[in-house]
């Protein structure tokens, strides 16, 4: 499943893997976790169509299990292409699997809601919306993470409008999953 959204804002959301609804619709974050993500984005004045959303693994693991390391590695080429083309100003990792791509060995419960620089990339780990659905006590922390994200975005330089060729390449990548 390809990612979707816009490169214009420079905000890149990275989840774990497609779930059941995502697999059916061929779009990331369209199930209950996606509805909560949309709500969290709206709460901080962002529209889903203005950010880019994708996953570490581009296929749904059998029985919705955690992605295996070899699956993550196999899909890494797509993540690298997205990052090279979109050049995001911030990468918001949704949950521990996405966080682990940039901050291996860290604990999401310890570092969520705080920015980190990794290899020149600004990483902002937050809890996964699905975690807040399964553990309602995390919902306040997730809302706090998004409030902290809004403050970070307010202090970061605004992304420049992408060059026409970059924008066309990003649009094609979204449409064709490349």
C-alpha positions in Angstrom: 0.0 0.0 0.0 1.5 3.4 -1.0 1.4 6.4 1.3 -0.8 9.3 0.6 -1.1 13.0 1.2 0.8 16.1 0.4 4.5 17.0 0.6 3.8 20.7 0.9 3.6 21.0 4.7 6.8 18.9 5.2 5.0 16.8 7.9 5.4 13.1 7.4 3.5 10.5 9.5 4.9 7.0 9.7 2.8 4.1 11.1 3.5 0.4 11.5 1.6 -1.5 8.9 -1.9 -1.6 7.3 -4.7 -3.0 9.3 -7.8 -4.8 8.1 -9.7 -1.6 6.8 -6.5 -0.2 5.3 -5.9 -3.5 3.4 -9.5 -3.4 2.1 -9.4 0.2 1.0 -5.7 0.4 -0.1 -5.2 3.6 2.0 -3.3 4.2 5.2 -5.1 5.0 8.5 -8.7 4.7 7.4 -10.0 2.4 10.3 -10.7 3.4 13.9 -7.1 4.4 14.5 -7.2 6.6 11.3 -10.4 8.3 12.6 -8.6 9.1 15.8 -5.6 10.4 13.9 -7.9 12.6 11.9 -9.4 14.0 15.1 -6.0 14.6 16.6 -4.8 16.4 13.5 -7.9 18.5 13.5 -7.4 19.4 17.1 -4.1 21.0 16.3 -5.3 22.7 13.1 -4.0 20.2 10.6 -5.9 18.6 7.8 -5.1 15.0 6.8 -4.8 16.1 3.1 -2.0 18.5 4.0 0.3 15.9 5.5 1.8 12.7 4.2 1.0 9.4 5.8 2.6 6.0 5.2 3.7 2.9 7.0 7.0 1.1 7.8 5.6 -2.1 6.2 3.5 -1.7 3.1 1.4 -4.9 3.4 -0.8 -6.2 6.2 1.0 -8.9 8.2 -1.0 -12.1 8.6 -3.4 -12.0 11.5 -2.4 -8.4 12.2 0.8 -9.6 13.9 3.8 -7.3 14.4 5.9 -6.9 11.3 8.9 -9.2 11.2 12.4 -7.7 10.8 12.8 -9.1 7.3 9.5 -7.5 6.3 10.6 -4.2 7.6 13.9 -4.5 5.8 12.1 -5.5 2.5 10.0 -2.4 2.7 12.8 0.0 3.7 13.4 0.9 0.0 10.0 2.6 -0.1 10.5 4.6 3.1 13.9 5.8 1.8 12.3 6.8 -1.5 9.6 8.7 0.3 12.0 10.6 2.5 14.4 11.4 -0.4 11.5 12.8 -2.6 9.5 14.5 0.1 12.3 15.9 2.3 10.0 16.3 5.3 10.8 18.9 8.0 9.5 16.5 10.7 8.8 12.8 10.8 6.1 11.9 13.3 6.5 8.2 14.2 3.2 6.6 15.3 4.0 3.9 17.8 7.0 1.8 18.7 7.6 0.1 15.4 7.8 3.3 13.4 9.9 4.9 16.2 12.2 1.9 16.0 13.2 2.7 12.4 15.0 5.8 13.7 15.5 5.2 17.4 16.1 1.5 17.9 16.3 0.3 21.4 14.3 3.3 22.8 11.0 3.0 24.7 8.0 4.8 23.3 6.7 5.3 26.8 9.9 7.1 27.8 10.4 9.4 24.8 7.0 10.1 23.2 6.2 13.7 22.6 9.8 14.9 22.4 11.7 15.6 19.3 15.0 14.0 18.4 17.5 14.6 15.6 18.7 11.5 13.8 21.0 11.7 10.8 19.8 15.2 10.1 16.1 14.2 10.4 13.8 15.7 13.0 12.0 12.7 14.5 8.9 13.3 16.8 7.7 10.0 18.3 4.1 9.7 19.6 2.0 6.8 20.7 0.1 5.0 18.0 -3.6 6.0 17.8 -4.5 2.3 18.1 -2.7 2.0 21.4 -5.0 4.8 22.7 -8.0 3.0 21.5 -7.0 -0.2 23.2 -5.7 1.6 26.4 -7.9 4.6 27.0 -5.5 5.9 29.6 -3.1 6.7 26.8 -5.5 9.0 25.0 -4.6 12.0 27.2 -0.9 11.4 26.6 -1.5 11.1 22.8 -3.4 14.4 22.8 -0.5 15.9 24.7 1.9 14.6 22.2 -0.1 16.3 19.4 -0.2 19.5 21.4 3.6 19.3 21.7 3.8 18.6 17.9 1.7 21.8 17.3 4.2 23.8 19.3 7.1 22.3 17.5 5.6 23.0 14.1 4.9 26.6 15.1 8.6 27.1 15.9 10.0 25.2 12.8 10.7 27.0 9.5 7.8 26.6 7.1 8.5 24.2 4.3 9.1 25.8 0.9 6.7 25.0 -1.9 8.2 22.0 -3.7 9.6 22.5 -7.1 7.2 21.5 -9.9 9.2 18.4 -10.8 9.5 17.3 -7.1 5.8 17.8 -6.6 4.9 15.8 -9.7 7.2 13.0 -8.7 5.6 13.0 -5.2 2.1 12.9 -6.7 3.1 10.0 -9.0 4.7 8.2 -6.1 1.4 8.5 -4.2 -0.7 7.4 -7.1 1.4 4.5 -8.2 2.9 3.4 -4.9 6.5 4.0 -6.1 
